Amino acid sequence: MTPGGDGKSLSNIEINNIRELWELGLSCYEISNKLNLPHSTVYHRICKYPDYDAQENKKRAKANEYKEISQYSEKGDFIQKFYSITEASKQLKIPDKQISAGAKQGYKVHGFYFAYGDEPLAIKTNKKIVYQYDK
């Protein structure tokens, strides 16, 4: 198997990376983008896995929409970037729908804020502004 017809075989590291990313919940397309490998190369490797299912791959691709997601601390400091919501969900053990909602609405999720791609972090709080007037 060659990654793009240049005559080089996939290394054991690349094969292990493909497996790890599949187990994290990424689709074939996401894995190929993340590892900079042709989609067909990744597909031909993954379709041999006993737990591979074409419908699961489609479900993963549709759910993730290939959006990068950034994680921030409570103070708004950047922590790390994930290739997809699914990857963040698996690594942080936070439901993907909560991460997505937090990113869209600017609310804290499990002590963190999230933002899509390179969008600026928008933090919303439930605090009301109170004005005090002197008599």
N, CA, C and O atoms as a GROMACS GRO file, in nm:
protein
  540
    1MET      N    1   0.085  -0.118   0.000
    1MET     CA    2   0.000   0.000   0.000
    1MET      C    3   0.089   0.124   0.000
    1MET      O    4   0.186   0.130   0.076
    2THR      N    5   0.058   0.219  -0.082
    2THR     CA    6   0.138   0.340  -0.090
    2THR      C    7   0.054   0.461  -0.057
    2THR      O    8  -0.061   0.470  -0.101
    3PRO      N    9   0.108   0.555   0.019
    3PRO     CA   10   0.034   0.676   0.052
    3PRO      C   11   0.049   0.781  -0.056
    3PRO      O   12   0.112   0.884  -0.032
    4GLY      N   13  -0.007   0.760  -0.173
    4GLY     CA   14  -0.005   0.862  -0.275
    4GLY      C   15   0.074   0.825  -0.397
    4GLY      O   16   0.098   0.910  -0.483
    5GLY      N   17   0.116   0.701  -0.408
    5GLY     CA   18   0.183   0.657  -0.528
    5GLY      C   19   0.330   0.692  -0.535
    5GLY      O   20   0.391   0.678  -0.641
    6ASP      N   21   0.390   0.736  -0.424
    6ASP     CA   22   0.532   0.770  -0.428
    6ASP      C   23   0.620   0.649  -0.399
    6ASP      O   24   0.742   0.662  -0.386
    7GLY      N   25   0.559   0.530  -0.388
    7GLY     CA   26   0.634   0.407  -0.369
    7GLY      C   27   0.672   0.377  -0.226
    7GLY      O   28   0.739   0.277  -0.201
    8LYS      N   29   0.630   0.459  -0.132
    8LYS     CA   30   0.663   0.437   0.009
    8LYS      C   31   0.546   0.371   0.079
    8LYS      O   32   0.430   0.409   0.059
    9SER      N   33   0.575   0.273   0.160
    9SER     CA   34   0.472   0.206   0.238
    9SER      C   35   0.442   0.288   0.363
    9SER      O   36   0.523   0.370   0.406
   10LEU      N   37   0.325   0.265   0.420
   10LEU     CA   38   0.292   0.329   0.548
   10LEU      C   39   0.384   0.275   0.656
   10LEU      O   40   0.410   0.155   0.661
   11SER      N   41   0.432   0.362   0.741
   11SER     CA   42   0.516   0.318   0.851
   11SER      C   43   0.426   0.260   0.961
   11SER      O   44   0.305   0.283   0.961
   12ASN      N   45   0.486   0.188   1.052
   12ASN     CA   46   0.410   0.135   1.166
   12ASN      C   47   0.350   0.248   1.249
   12ASN      O   48   0.241   0.233   1.305
   13ILE      N   49   0.421   0.359   1.256
   13ILE     CA   50   0.370   0.474   1.332
   13ILE      C   51   0.243   0.527   1.266
   13ILE      O   52   0.145   0.555   1.334
   14GLU      N   53   0.244   0.541   1.132
   14GLU     CA   54   0.126   0.589   1.061
   14GLU      C   55   0.010   0.492   1.077
   14GLU      O   56  -0.105   0.534   1.095
   15ILE      N   57   0.039   0.363   1.070
   15ILE     CA   58  -0.066   0.262   1.087
   15ILE      C   59  -0.124   0.270   1.228
   15ILE      O   60  -0.246   0.263   1.245
   16ASN      N   61  -0.038   0.286   1.328
   16ASN     CA   62  -0.086   0.299   1.466
   16ASN      C   63  -0.164   0.428   1.486
   16ASN      O   64  -0.264   0.430   1.558
   17ASN      N   65  -0.120   0.537   1.422
   17ASN     CA   66  -0.191   0.665   1.431
   17ASN      C   67  -0.331   0.654   1.371
   17ASN      O   68  -0.427   0.707   1.426
   18ILE      N   69  -0.342   0.585   1.257
   18ILE     CA   70  -0.472   0.565   1.195
   18ILE      C   71  -0.564   0.491   1.290
   18ILE      O   72  -0.679   0.529   1.309
   19ARG      N   73  -0.513   0.385   1.351
   19ARG     CA   74  -0.594   0.305   1.444
   19ARG      C   75  -0.638   0.388   1.565
   19ARG      O   76  -0.754   0.385   1.604
   20GLU      N   77  -0.544   0.462   1.623
   20GLU     CA   78  -0.576   0.545   1.741
   20GLU      C   79  -0.684   0.649   1.709
   20GLU      O   80  -0.776   0.669   1.787
   21LEU      N   81  -0.671   0.713   1.594
   21LEU     CA   82  -0.769   0.815   1.557
   21LEU      C   83  -0.906   0.754   1.528
   21LEU      O   84  -1.009   0.814   1.559
   22TRP      N   85  -0.907   0.635   1.470
   22TRP     CA   86  -1.034   0.566   1.448
   22TRP      C   87  -1.100   0.534   1.583
   22TRP      O   88  -1.220   0.552   1.600
   23GLU      N   89  -1.020   0.488   1.677
   23GLU     CA   90  -1.073   0.455   1.810
   23GLU      C   91  -1.119   0.579   1.886
   23GLU      O   92  -1.205   0.570   1.973
   24LEU      N   93  -1.063   0.696   1.852
   24LEU     CA   94  -1.107   0.822   1.912
   24LEU      C   95  -1.240   0.870   1.854
   24LEU      O   96  -1.302   0.962   1.908
   25GLY      N   97  -1.282   0.808   1.744
   25GLY     CA   98  -1.412   0.844   1.687
   25GLY      C   99  -1.406   0.929   1.561
   25GLY      O  100  -1.509   0.981   1.518
   26LEU      N  101  -1.288   0.945   1.501
   26LEU     CA  102  -1.278   1.022   1.378
   26LEU      C  103  -1.318   0.937   1.259
   26LEU      O  104  -1.305   0.815   1.261
   27SER      N  105  -1.367   1.002   1.155
   27SER     CA  106  -1.404   0.934   1.031
   27SER      C  107  -1.279   0.916   0.944
   27SER      O  108  -1.174   0.974   0.973
   28CYS      N  109  -1.291   0.837   0.838
   28CYS     CA  110  -1.179   0.817   0.744
   28CYS      C  111  -1.130   0.950   0.689
   28CYS      O  112  -1.010   0.974   0.681
   29TYR      N  113  -1.224   1.037   0.651
   29TYR     CA  114  -1.189   1.165   0.593
   29TYR      C  115  -1.111   1.252   0.692
   29TYR      O  116  -1.012   1.315   0.656
   30GLU      N  117  -1.157   1.255   0.816
   30GLU     CA  118  -1.088   1.334   0.919
   30GLU      C  119  -0.948   1.281   0.944
   30GLU      O  120  -0.853   1.358   0.959
   31ILE      N  121  -0.935   1.149   0.947
   31ILE     CA  122  -0.804   1.089   0.971
   31ILE      C  123  -0.709   1.122   0.856
   31ILE      O  124  -0.594   1.157   0.880
   32SER      N  125  -0.757   1.111   0.734
   32SER     CA  126  -0.671   1.141   0.619
   32SER      C  127  -0.625   1.287   0.621
   32SER      O  128  -0.511   1.316   0.587
   33ASN      N  129  -0.713   1.378   0.660
   33ASN     CA  130  -0.675   1.520   0.670
   33ASN      C  131  -0.575   1.543   0.782
   33ASN      O  132  -0.478   1.616   0.765
   34LYS      N  133  -0.599   1.481   0.896
   34LYS     CA  134  -0.513   1.502   1.011
   34LYS      C  135  -0.372   1.448   0.987
   34LYS      O  136  -0.273   1.510   1.027
   35LEU      N  137  -0.363   1.331   0.921
   35LEU     CA  138  -0.233   1.268   0.899
   35LEU      C  139  -0.172   1.304   0.763
   35LEU      O  140  -0.063   1.259   0.729
   36ASN      N  141  -0.244   1.385   0.686
   36ASN     CA  142  -0.199   1.427   0.553
   36ASN      C  143  -0.171   1.305   0.464
   36ASN      O  144  -0.068   1.296   0.398
   37LEU      N  145  -0.265   1.212   0.464
   37LEU     CA  146  -0.258   1.092   0.380
   37LEU      C  147  -0.378   1.092   0.285
   37LEU      O  148  -0.481   1.150   0.317
   38PRO      N  149  -0.365   1.028   0.171
   38PRO     CA  150  -0.480   1.017   0.081
   38PRO      C  151  -0.596   0.943   0.148
   38PRO      O  152  -0.575   0.847   0.222
   39HIS      N  153  -0.715   0.987   0.119
   39HIS     CA  154  -0.835   0.926   0.178
   39HIS      C  155  -0.842   0.777   0.147
   39HIS      O  156  -0.877   0.696   0.233
   40SER      N  157  -0.809   0.740   0.024
   40SER     CA  158  -0.817   0.599  -0.016
   40SER      C  159  -0.721   0.512   0.065
   40SER      O  160  -0.754   0.398   0.097
   41THR      N  161  -0.604   0.565   0.098
   41THR     CA  162  -0.506   0.490   0.177
   41THR      C  163  -0.562   0.462   0.316
   41THR      O  164  -0.552   0.350   0.367
   42VAL      N  165  -0.620   0.564   0.377
   42VAL     CA  166  -0.677   0.548   0.511
   42VAL      C  167  -0.796   0.452   0.505
   42VAL      O  168  -0.809   0.364   0.590
   43TYR      N  169  -0.882   0.469   0.406
   43TYR     CA  170  -0.999   0.383   0.392
   43TYR      C  171  -0.958   0.236   0.378
   43TYR      O  172  -1.014   0.149   0.444
   44HIS      N  173  -0.861   0.208   0.291
   44HIS     CA  174  -0.819   0.070   0.268
   44HIS      C  175  -0.758   0.008   0.393
   44HIS      O  176  -0.765  -0.114   0.411
   45ARG      N  177  -0.700   0.089   0.479
   45ARG     CA  178  -0.645   0.038   0.605
   45ARG      C  179  -0.758   0.013   0.705
   45ARG      O  180  -0.764  -0.092   0.769
   46ILE      N  181  -0.849   0.110   0.718
   46ILE     CA  182  -0.955   0.102   0.818
   46ILE      C  183  -1.059  -0.004   0.784
   46ILE      O  184  -1.110  -0.070   0.874
   47CYS      N  185  -1.090  -0.022   0.657
   47CYS     CA  186  -1.197  -0.117   0.622
   47CYS      C  187  -1.161  -0.260   0.659
   47CYS      O  188  -1.248  -0.347   0.658
   48LYS      N  189  -1.035  -0.286   0.692
   48LYS     CA  190  -0.992  -0.419   0.736
   48LYS      C  191  -1.013  -0.442   0.885
   48LYS      O  192  -1.006  -0.555   0.933
   49TYR      N  193  -1.040  -0.334   0.959
   49TYR     CA  194  -1.060  -0.348   1.104
   49TYR      C  195  -1.189  -0.423   1.131
   49TYR      O  196  -1.288  -0.402   1.062
   50PRO      N  197  -1.188  -0.511   1.231
   50PRO     CA  198  -1.312  -0.586   1.260
   50PRO      C  199  -1.426  -0.495   1.308
   50PRO      O  200  -1.543  -0.529   1.292
   51ASP      N  201  -1.392  -0.380   1.368
   51ASP     CA  202  -1.497  -0.290   1.418
   51ASP      C  203  -1.536  -0.183   1.317
   51ASP      O  204  -1.612  -0.092   1.350
   52TYR      N  205  -1.483  -0.192   1.193
   52TYR     CA  206  -1.519  -0.093   1.092
   52TYR      C  207  -1.660  -0.120   1.040
   52TYR      O  208  -1.699  -0.234   1.016
   53ASP      N  209  -1.734  -0.012   1.025
   53ASP     CA  210  -1.869  -0.019   0.969
   53ASP      C  211  -1.889   0.106   0.885
   53ASP      O  212  -1.868   0.218   0.933
   54ALA      N  213  -1.930   0.088   0.761
   54ALA     CA  214  -1.948   0.202   0.670
   54ALA      C  215  -2.049   0.302   0.725
   54ALA      O  216  -2.031   0.423   0.712
   55GLN      N  217  -2.156   0.252   0.785
   55GLN     CA  218  -2.258   0.342   0.840
   55GLN      C  219  -2.201   0.423   0.957
   55GLN      O  220  -2.233   0.541   0.973
   56GLU      N  221  -2.118   0.358   1.039
   56GLU     CA  222  -2.054   0.428   1.151
   56GLU      C  223  -1.962   0.538   1.098
   56GLU      O  224  -1.958   0.648   1.153
   57ASN      N  225  -1.888   0.509   0.991
   57ASN     CA  226  -1.800   0.608   0.931
   57ASN      C  227  -1.879   0.729   0.882
   57ASN      O  228  -1.839   0.844   0.904
   58LYS      N  229  -1.993   0.704   0.817
   58LYS     CA  230  -2.078   0.814   0.768
   58LYS      C  231  -2.134   0.894   0.885
   58LYS      O  232  -2.142   1.016   0.880
   59LYS      N  233  -2.173   0.823   0.990
   59LYS     CA  234  -2.228   0.888   1.109
   59LYS      C  235  -2.123   0.981   1.172
   59LYS      O  236  -2.153   1.094   1.211
   60ARG      N  237  -2.002   0.930   1.183
   60ARG     CA  238  -1.893   1.011   1.240
   60ARG      C  239  -1.867   1.134   1.154
   60ARG      O  240  -1.852   1.245   1.206
   61ALA      N  241  -1.862   1.116   1.024
   61ALA     CA  242  -1.834   1.228   0.933
   61ALA      C  243  -1.942   1.334   0.942
   61ALA      O  244  -1.912   1.453   0.945
   62LYS      N  245  -2.066   1.291   0.946
   62LYS     CA  246  -2.178   1.384   0.952
   62LYS      C  247  -2.181   1.459   1.085
   62LYS      O  248  -2.206   1.579   1.089
   63ALA      N  249  -2.155   1.387   1.193
   63ALA     CA  250  -2.161   1.448   1.327
   63ALA      C  251  -2.051   1.551   1.347
   63ALA      O  252  -2.074   1.655   1.409
   64ASN      N  253  -1.934   1.523   1.295
   64ASN     CA  254  -1.820   1.611   1.321
   64ASN      C  255  -1.812   1.730   1.229
   64ASN      O  256  -1.766   1.837   1.270
   65GLU      N  257  -1.856   1.715   1.107
   65GLU     CA  258  -1.849   1.820   1.007
   65GLU      C  259  -1.709   1.880   0.997
   65GLU      O  260  -1.692   1.991   0.947
   66TYR      N  261  -1.610   1.807   1.042
   66TYR     CA  262  -1.469   1.843   1.028
   66TYR      C  263  -1.437   1.981   1.085
   66TYR      O  264  -1.352   2.051   1.030
   67LYS      N  265  -1.502   2.020   1.192
   67LYS     CA  266  -1.476   2.150   1.252
   67LYS      C  267  -1.375   2.136   1.364
   67LYS      O  268  -1.391   2.055   1.456
   68GLU      N  269  -1.270   2.216   1.356
   68GLU     CA  270  -1.174   2.219   1.466
   68GLU      C  271  -1.240   2.290   1.584
   68GLU      O  272  -1.326   2.376   1.566
   69ILE      N  273  -1.200   2.251   1.704
   69ILE     CA  274  -1.256   2.312   1.823
   69ILE      C  275  -1.142   2.343   1.920
   69ILE      O  276  -1.054   2.260   1.942
   70SER      N  277  -1.142   2.463   1.976
   70SER     CA  278  -1.038   2.504   2.069
   70SER      C  279  -1.094   2.503   2.211
   70SER      O  280  -1.209   2.539   2.234
   71GLN      N  281  -1.010   2.462   2.304
   71GLN     CA  282  -1.047   2.456   2.446
   71GLN      C  283  -0.978   2.570   2.520
   71GLN      O  284  -0.860   2.597   2.498
   72TYR      N  285  -1.052   2.635   2.609
   72TYR     CA  286  -1.001   2.747   2.687
   72TYR      C  287  -1.030   2.726   2.835
   72TYR      O  288  -1.126   2.657   2.871
   73SER      N  289  -0.947   2.785   2.919
   73SER     CA  290  -0.969   2.778   3.064
   73SER      C  291  -1.085   2.870   3.104
   73SER      O  292  -1.140   2.942   3.021
   74GLU      N  293  -1.119   2.866   3.230
   74GLU     CA  294  -1.226   2.953   3.283
   74GLU      C  295  -1.190   3.101   3.266
   74GLU      O  296  -1.279   3.185   3.255
   75LYS      N  297  -1.061   3.132   3.265
   75LYS     CA  298  -1.015   3.270   3.250
   75LYS      C  299  -1.002   3.310   3.103
   75LYS      O  300  -0.971   3.425   3.073
   76GLY      N  301  -1.026   3.215   3.012
   76GLY     CA  302  -1.018   3.245   2.870
   76GLY      C  303  -0.882   3.219   2.809
   76GLY      O  304  -0.857   3.260   2.695
   77ASP      N  305  -0.793   3.151   2.882
   77ASP     CA  306  -0.661   3.118   2.828
   77ASP      C  307  -0.670   2.994   2.741
   77ASP      O  308  -0.734   2.896   2.778
   78PHE      N  309  -0.605   2.999   2.624
   78PHE     CA  310  -0.605   2.886   2.531
   78PHE      C  311  -0.536   2.766   2.596
   78PHE      O  312  -0.430   2.780   2.656
   79ILE      N  313  -0.598   2.648   2.583
   79ILE     CA  314  -0.539   2.525   2.636
   79ILE      C  315  -0.490   2.437   2.522
   79ILE      O  316  -0.372   2.403   2.515
   80GLN      N  317  -0.581   2.400   2.432
   80GLN     CA  318  -0.542   2.314   2.320
   80GLN      C  319  -0.648   2.317   2.210
   80GLN      O  320  -0.761   2.362   2.232
   81LYS      N  321  -0.608   2.269   2.093
   81LYS     CA  322  -0.699   2.263   1.979
   81LYS      C  323  -0.719   2.116   1.942
   81LYS      O  324  -0.625   2.038   1.943
   82PHE      N  325  -0.843   2.081   1.910
   82PHE     CA  326  -0.878   1.946   1.867
   82PHE      C  327  -0.921   1.953   1.722
   82PHE      O  328  -0.976   2.053   1.676
   83TYR      N  329  -0.897   1.843   1.649
   83TYR     CA  330  -0.934   1.840   1.508
   83TYR      C  331  -1.085   1.838   1.489
   83TYR      O  332  -1.137   1.887   1.389
   84SER      N  333  -1.155   1.780   1.586
   84SER     CA  334  -1.300   1.770   1.574
   84SER      C  335  -1.363   1.767   1.712
   84SER      O  336  -1.295   1.746   1.813
   85ILE      N  337  -1.493   1.787   1.715
   85ILE     CA  338  -1.567   1.779   1.841
   85ILE      C  339  -1.559   1.637   1.895
   85ILE      O  340  -1.549   1.618   2.017
   86THR      N  341  -1.564   1.538   1.808
   86THR     CA  342  -1.557   1.399   1.852
   86THR      C  343  -1.425   1.370   1.921
   86THR      O  344  -1.422   1.305   2.025
   87GLU      N  345  -1.316   1.419   1.864
   87GLU     CA  346  -1.184   1.400   1.926
   87GLU      C  347  -1.182   1.465   2.065
   87GLU      O  348  -1.135   1.404   2.161
   88ALA      N  349  -1.232   1.588   2.075
   88ALA     CA  350  -1.236   1.657   2.204
   88ALA      C  351  -1.323   1.581   2.303
   88ALA      O  352  -1.286   1.565   2.420
   89SER      N  353  -1.437   1.534   2.257
   89SER     CA  354  -1.530   1.460   2.342
   89SER      C  355  -1.465   1.334   2.399
   89SER      O  356  -1.478   1.306   2.518
   90LYS      N  357  -1.398   1.259   2.315
   90LYS     CA  358  -1.334   1.134   2.359
   90LYS      C  359  -1.221   1.161   2.456
   90LYS      O  360  -1.209   1.094   2.558
   91GLN      N  361  -1.136   1.259   2.426
   91GLN     CA  362  -1.020   1.286   2.510
   91GLN      C  363  -1.059   1.350   2.644
   91GLN      O  364  -0.999   1.320   2.747
   92LEU      N  365  -1.159   1.437   2.641
   92LEU     CA  366  -1.198   1.508   2.763
   92LEU      C  367  -1.311   1.440   2.839
   92LEU      O  368  -1.345   1.477   2.951
   93LYS      N  369  -1.370   1.337   2.774
   93LYS     CA  370  -1.482   1.265   2.832
   93LYS      C  371  -1.599   1.359   2.866
   93LYS      O  372  -1.658   1.354   2.973
   94ILE      N  373  -1.629   1.444   2.766
   94ILE     CA  374  -1.741   1.538   2.774
   94ILE      C  375  -1.830   1.509   2.654
   94ILE      O  376  -1.779   1.497   2.543
   95PRO      N  377  -1.961   1.496   2.673
   95PRO     CA  378  -2.049   1.469   2.559
   95PRO      C  379  -2.032   1.572   2.446
   95PRO      O  380  -2.023   1.692   2.472
   96ASP      N  381  -2.027   1.522   2.322
   96ASP     CA  382  -2.003   1.610   2.208
   96ASP      C  383  -2.110   1.717   2.192
   96ASP      O  384  -2.080   1.828   2.149
   97LYS      N  385  -2.233   1.685   2.226
   97LYS     CA  386  -2.341   1.784   2.214
   97LYS      C  387  -2.322   1.900   2.312
   97LYS      O  388  -2.356   2.014   2.281
   98GLN      N  389  -2.267   1.871   2.430
   98GLN     CA  390  -2.240   1.977   2.526
   98GLN      C  391  -2.128   2.069   2.476
   98GLN      O  392  -2.136   2.191   2.491
   99ILE      N  393  -2.024   2.009   2.418
   99ILE     CA  394  -1.914   2.090   2.364
   99ILE      C  395  -1.965   2.179   2.252
   99ILE      O  396  -1.934   2.298   2.246
  100SER      N  397  -2.044   2.122   2.163
  100SER     CA  398  -2.100   2.197   2.050
  100SER      C  399  -2.187   2.312   2.099
  100SER      O  400  -2.174   2.425   2.052
  101ALA      N  401  -2.276   2.284   2.193
  101ALA     CA  402  -2.365   2.388   2.247
  101ALA      C  403  -2.284   2.496   2.317
  101ALA      O  404  -2.313   2.615   2.303
  102GLY      N  405  -2.183   2.455   2.394
  102GLY     CA  406  -2.099   2.553   2.463
  102GLY      C  407  -2.027   2.644   2.366
  102GLY      O  408  -2.016   2.765   2.389
  103ALA      N  409  -1.977   2.586   2.256
  103ALA     CA  410  -1.906   2.666   2.156
  103ALA      C  411  -2.001   2.763   2.085
  103ALA      O  412  -1.964   2.878   2.058
  104LYS      N  413  -2.121   2.717   2.056
  104LYS     CA  414  -2.218   2.801   1.985
  104LYS      C  415  -2.271   2.913   2.074
  104LYS      O  416  -2.291   3.026   2.028
  105GLN      N  417  -2.294   2.882   2.202
  105GLN     CA  418  -2.361   2.977   2.291
  105GLN      C  419  -2.267   3.051   2.385
  105GLN      O  420  -2.308   3.145   2.453
  106GLY      N  421  -2.140   3.009   2.391
  106GLY     CA  422  -2.043   3.079   2.475
  106GLY      C  423  -2.051   3.047   2.622
  106GLY      O  424  -2.002   3.124   2.705
  107TYR      N  425  -2.111   2.934   2.656
  107TYR     CA  426  -2.123   2.896   2.797
  107TYR      C  427  -2.015   2.798   2.838
  107TYR      O  428  -1.962   2.724   2.756
  108LYS      N  429  -1.983   2.798   2.968
  108LYS     CA  430  -1.883   2.708   3.023
  108LYS      C  431  -1.938   2.566   3.024
  108LYS      O  432  -2.054   2.542   3.057
  109VAL      N  433  -1.851   2.469   2.986
  109VAL     CA  434  -1.887   2.328   2.984
  109VAL      C  435  -1.782   2.252   3.063
  109VAL      O  436  -1.665   2.250   3.025
  110HIS      N  437  -1.823   2.191   3.173
  110HIS     CA  438  -1.731   2.114   3.259
  110HIS      C  439  -1.607   2.196   3.297
  110HIS      O  440  -1.497   2.141   3.303
  111GLY      N  441  -1.625   2.323   3.321
  111GLY     CA  442  -1.515   2.409   3.364
  111GLY      C  443  -1.432   2.468   3.251
  111GLY      O  444  -1.331   2.534   3.277
  112PHE      N  445  -1.472   2.446   3.128
  112PHE     CA  446  -1.397   2.497   3.012
  112PHE      C  447  -1.489   2.574   2.918
  112PHE      O  448  -1.611   2.556   2.918
  113TYR      N  449  -1.427   2.659   2.836
  113TYR     CA  450  -1.497   2.723   2.726
  113TYR      C  451  -1.444   2.663   2.596
  113TYR      O  452  -1.330   2.616   2.590
  114PHE      N  453  -1.527   2.665   2.492
  114PHE     CA  454  -1.489   2.611   2.363
  114PHE      C  455  -1.526   2.710   2.253
  114PHE      O  456  -1.622   2.785   2.265
  115ALA      N  457  -1.447   2.708   2.145
  115ALA     CA  458  -1.476   2.792   2.028
  115ALA      C  459  -1.439   2.713   1.904
  115ALA      O  460  -1.343   2.636   1.904
  116TYR      N  461  -1.516   2.733   1.796
  116TYR     CA  462  -1.487   2.665   1.670
  116TYR      C  463  -1.368   2.729   1.602
  116TYR      O  464  -1.356   2.851   1.597
  117GLY      N  465  -1.280   2.645   1.548
  117GLY     CA  466  -1.169   2.690   1.466
  117GLY      C  467  -1.094   2.807   1.525
  117GLY      O  468  -1.049   2.803   1.640
  118ASP      N  469  -1.080   2.911   1.446
  118ASP     CA  470  -1.007   3.031   1.490
  118ASP      C  471  -1.101   3.144   1.530
  118ASP      O  472  -1.060   3.260   1.538
  119GLU      N  473  -1.229   3.110   1.557
  119GLU     CA  474  -1.323   3.213   1.600
  119GLU      C  475  -1.280   3.266   1.736
  119GLU      O  476  -1.226   3.192   1.818
  120PRO      N  477  -1.302   3.394   1.760
  120PRO     CA  478  -1.267   3.448   1.892
  120PRO      C  479  -1.355   3.386   1.999
  120PRO      O  480  -1.471   3.352   1.975
  121LEU      N  481  -1.300   3.373   2.117
  121LEU     CA  482  -1.374   3.316   2.229
  121LEU      C  483  -1.478   3.417   2.277
  121LEU      O  484  -1.446   3.531   2.310
  122ALA      N  485  -1.602   3.373   2.281
  122ALA     CA  486  -1.711   3.457   2.332
  122ALA      C  487  -1.760   3.395   2.462
  122ALA      O  488  -1.810   3.283   2.462
  123ILE      N  489  -1.745   3.468   2.570
  123ILE     CA  490  -1.785   3.416   2.701
  123ILE      C  491  -1.912   3.487   2.746
  123ILE      O  492  -1.918   3.609   2.751
  124LYS      N  493  -2.012   3.406   2.777
  124LYS     CA  494  -2.136   3.460   2.831
  124LYS      C  495  -2.147   3.415   2.976
  124LYS      O  496  -2.106   3.305   3.011
  125THR      N  497  -2.202   3.500   3.056
  125THR     CA  498  -2.225   3.463   3.196
  125THR      C  499  -2.373   3.483   3.228
  125THR      O  500  -2.446   3.550   3.155
  126ASN      N  501  -2.413   3.424   3.337
  126ASN     CA  502  -2.552   3.439   3.382
  126ASN      C  503  -2.566   3.558   3.476
  126ASN      O  504  -2.674   3.581   3.532
  127LYS      N  505  -2.459   3.633   3.494
  127LYS     CA  506  -2.462   3.746   3.585
  127LYS      C  507  -2.530   3.865   3.520
  127LYS      O  508  -2.513   3.891   3.400
  128LYS      N  509  -2.606   3.936   3.599
  128LYS     CA  510  -2.674   4.056   3.549
  128LYS      C  511  -2.594   4.178   3.590
  128LYS      O  512  -2.528   4.179   3.694
  129ILE      N  513  -2.601   4.279   3.508
  129ILE     CA  514  -2.535   4.404   3.542
  129ILE      C  515  -2.626   4.480   3.637
  129ILE      O  516  -2.745   4.500   3.611
  130VAL      N  517  -2.568   4.521   3.747
  130VAL     CA  518  -2.643   4.595   3.848
  130VAL      C  519  -2.583   4.734   3.859
  130VAL      O  520  -2.463   4.749   3.880
  131TYR      N  521  -2.666   4.834   3.846
  131TYR     CA  522  -2.621   4.972   3.857
  131TYR      C  523  -2.658   5.024   3.996
  131TYR      O  524  -2.768   5.002   4.046
  132GLN      N  525  -2.563   5.095   4.055
  132GLN     CA  526  -2.590   5.154   4.185
  132GLN      C  527  -2.587   5.305   4.168
  132GLN      O  528  -2.492   5.362   4.114
  133TYR      N  529  -2.695   5.369   4.217
  133TYR     CA  530  -2.703   5.515   4.207
  133TYR      C  531  -2.688   5.576   4.346
  133TYR      O  532  -2.741   5.524   4.444
  134ASP      N  533  -2.616   5.686   4.353
  134ASP     CA  534  -2.604   5.758   4.478
  134ASP      C  535  -2.723   5.848   4.496
  134ASP      O  536  -2.775   5.903   4.399
  135LYS      N  537  -2.767   5.865   4.620
  135LYS     CA  538  -2.881   5.953   4.649
  135LYS      C  539  -2.839   6.095   4.658
  135LYS      O  540  -2.923   6.183   4.681
   0.00000   0.00000   0.00000
